[in-house]
């Protein structure tokens, strides 16, 4: 459902909550944001929001499914009509229904054909493969690949992010937020701004304090936060909580 829904915070938050609420006890969700039949995430919601989508996908409860190339920010590639391979595109030319743009080869490095093959690839590569490839992004601490790797590593290390409960906190026309926690382990607050405009997170329903561990803007990491967070446009973060509790409850949550 995250593939087909509009990229709007209220809509997506409601869908996630509905999905979680419909699952029987002991059931396990899985989430998919991109696949080979739909436009790639950066082409659908923009390059900066694609980083927010990565943080959403890799902090939700359940199994995340990553379509190849998402981890380096690959985008749809224009395929000339005479090079179209997809039967859907061939049967309905000039209607922009071909799925070839999201099926181009993986971009490994800056060599010929992005290191994918020594022969002729079945589809042409994006013109930007010289700078959008695994080899380049491995060396860039601000790259999409670095963000994905850090999120996966954190998820593997923290029981709350691997198998913890999902507790929605607050959503509005810009923000989605939730807490992941396994009993007896550190809790994590996830706050995502699904717009290009700045906003603030001050739900008023919980008291919380913690430290920003991962942010789509790494300059914000290690910042201490308490009860309110000011977010830039296209910003999403994982906060390691020191404590949190509903406003009307006593400490100890």
ZAMARGU-4260 file (C-alpha; in steps of 0.2 Angstrom, whole numbers, plus 5000, padded with zeros to 4 digits):
<rodrens>
0) 5000/5000/5000 | 5015/5012/5003 | 5018/5010/4984 | 5002/5016/4978 | 4996/5029/4992
5) 4999/5047/4990 | 5015/5053/4999 | 5004/5062/5012 | 5008/5060/5030 | 4990/5059/5037
10) 4986/5046/5023 | 5001/5035/5026 | 5000/5036/5045 | 4982/5031/5044 | 4986/5016/5033
15) 5000/5010/5044 | 4989/5011/5059 | 4975/5002/5050 | 4987/4988/5044 | 4994/4986/5062
20) 4977/4986/5069 | 4970/4972/5057 | 4984/4960/5061 | 4980/4946/5073 | 4991/4942/5088
25) 5008/4936/5083 | 5006/4941/5065 | 5021/4950/5056 | 5019/4964/5044 | 5030/4968/5029
30) 5032/4985/5021 | 5037/4989/5003 | 5039/5006/4996 | 5046/5002/4978 | 5046/4988/4966
35) 5049/4984/4947 | 5031/4989/4942 | 5031/5007/4949 | 5041/5022/4947 | 5057/5023/4958
40) 5055/5032/4974 | 5066/5047/4970 | 5056/5049/4953 | 5039/5047/4963 | 5042/5058/4978
45) 5059/5067/4975 | 5077/5064/4980 | 5076/5071/4997 | 5060/5063/5002 | 5067/5046/4996
50) 5079/5048/5011 | 5064/5050/5023 | 5056/5035/5015 | 5071/5025/5019 | 5070/5030/5037
55) 5052/5025/5037 | 5054/5008/5029 | 5068/5003/5040 | 5061/5008/5057 | 5043/5001/5055
60) 5039/4985/5063 | 5040/4970/5052 | 5050/4965/5036 | 5056/4979/5025 | 5058/4975/5007
65) 5071/4985/4997 | 5070/4986/4978 | 5088/4986/4971 | 5095/5003/4968 | 5084/5011/4981
70) 5099/5011/4992 | 5109/5022/4981 | 5095/5033/4975 | 5093/5027/4957 | 5079/5036/4948
75) 5068/5032/4932 | 5078/5033/4916 | 5070/5039/4900 | 5070/5025/4887 | 5068/5030/4868
80) 5053/5021/4860 | 5064/5010/4849 | 5073/5003/4864 | 5058/4999/4874 | 5058/4981/4880
85) 5042/4980/4891 | 5027/4972/4883 | 5016/4984/4891 | 5025/4999/4884 | 5026/4990/4867
90) 5008/4987/4866 | 5003/5005/4870 | 5017/5016/4863 | 5016/5035/4867 | 5006/5032/4882
95) 5020/5032/4895 | 5015/5015/4902 | 5032/5006/4900 | 5039/5000/4916 | 5057/5000/4908
100) 5062/5016/4916 | 5062/5008/4934 | 5071/4992/4927 | 5087/4999/4922 | 5104/4990/4927
105) 5111/4992/4944 | 5124/5006/4945 | 5140/4998/4953 | 5154/5010/4948 | 5159/5024/4936
110) 5166/5012/4922 | 5158/5008/4906 | 5140/5002/4908 | 5142/5006/4927 | 5151/4990/4930
115) 5136/4980/4927 | 5141/4971/4911 | 5155/4970/4898 | 5142/4967/4885 | 5127/4977/4880
120) 5114/4980/4894 | 5096/4976/4890 | 5092/4994/4894 | 5102/5010/4894 | 5108/5017/4911
125) 5105/5034/4919 | 5116/5047/4913 | 5121/5051/4931 | 5128/5034/4934 | 5146/5042/4935
130) 5141/5050/4952 | 5126/5039/4957 | 5134/5022/4960 | 5139/5010/4974 | 5158/5014/4972
135) 5156/5033/4974 | 5143/5032/4988 | 5153/5020/4999 | 5166/5034/5001 | 5153/5048/5005
140) 5147/5049/5023 | 5132/5059/5017 | 5126/5047/5003 | 5110/5037/5002 | 5120/5021/5003
145) 5128/5026/5020 | 5111/5031/5027 | 5104/5014/5022 | 5118/5004/5029 | 5118/5014/5046
150) 5099/5011/5047 | 5101/4993/5044 | 5115/4991/5056 | 5105/5000/5070 | 5090/4989/5066
155) 5101/4973/5068 | 5108/4979/5084 | 5093/4985/5093 | 5079/4973/5099 | 5066/4987/5099
160) 5069/4991/5081 | 5070/4973/5076 | 5055/4966/5085 | 5048/4979/5096 | 5030/4985/5097
165) 5024/5000/5086 | 5016/5014/5096 | 5009/5029/5085 | 5012/5045/5094 | 5006/5059/5082
170) 5003/5063/5064 | 4997/5079/5055 | 4998/5086/5038 | 5017/5086/5039 | 5023/5073/5052
175) 5022/5055/5056 | 5029/5049/5072 | 5029/5033/5082 | 5039/5024/5096 | 5047/5006/5094
180) 5051/4997/5110 | 5054/4979/5116 | 5051/4977/5135 | 5067/4979/5144 | 5076/4987/5130
185) 5079/5005/5124 | 5065/5014/5116 | 5066/5024/5100 | 5056/5038/5094 | 5055/5040/5075
190) 5049/5057/5068 | 5047/5060/5049 | 5043/5076/5040 | 5035/5071/5024 | 5035/5088/5016
195) 5048/5101/5010 | 5043/5114/5023 | 5050/5116/5041 | 5039/5110/5055 | 5040/5106/5073
200) 5036/5091/5083 | 5028/5094/5100 | 5014/5081/5102 | 5009/5087/5120 | 5003/5069/5124
205) 5020/5062/5130 | 5035/5069/5139 | 5051/5063/5131 | 5070/5066/5131 | 5084/5058/5121
210) 5097/5059/5108 | 5096/5060/5089 | 5105/5044/5083 | 5102/5045/5064 | 5095/5059/5054
215) 5093/5063/5036 | 5103/5078/5039 | 5118/5070/5049 | 5123/5087/5055 | 5109/5086/5068
220) 5115/5069/5075 | 5120/5068/5094 | 5109/5083/5098 | 5099/5081/5114 | 5080/5084/5113
225) 5066/5086/5125 | 5047/5087/5122 | 5049/5097/5106 | 5059/5095/5090 | 5061/5107/5076
230) 5063/5099/5059 | 5069/5105/5043 | 5060/5101/5027 | 5064/5083/5021 | 5070/5079/5038
235) 5068/5062/5047 | 5076/5056/5063 | 5078/5041/5075 | 5079/5047/5093 | 5086/5035/5106
240) 5075/5039/5121 | 5082/5041/5139 | 5064/5042/5145 | 5046/5044/5139 | 5029/5043/5147
245) 5011/5049/5143 | 5008/5067/5150 | 4996/5060/5163 | 5006/5046/5169 | 5020/5044/5181
250) 5038/5041/5176 | 5044/5024/5172 | 5037/5020/5155
</rodrens>
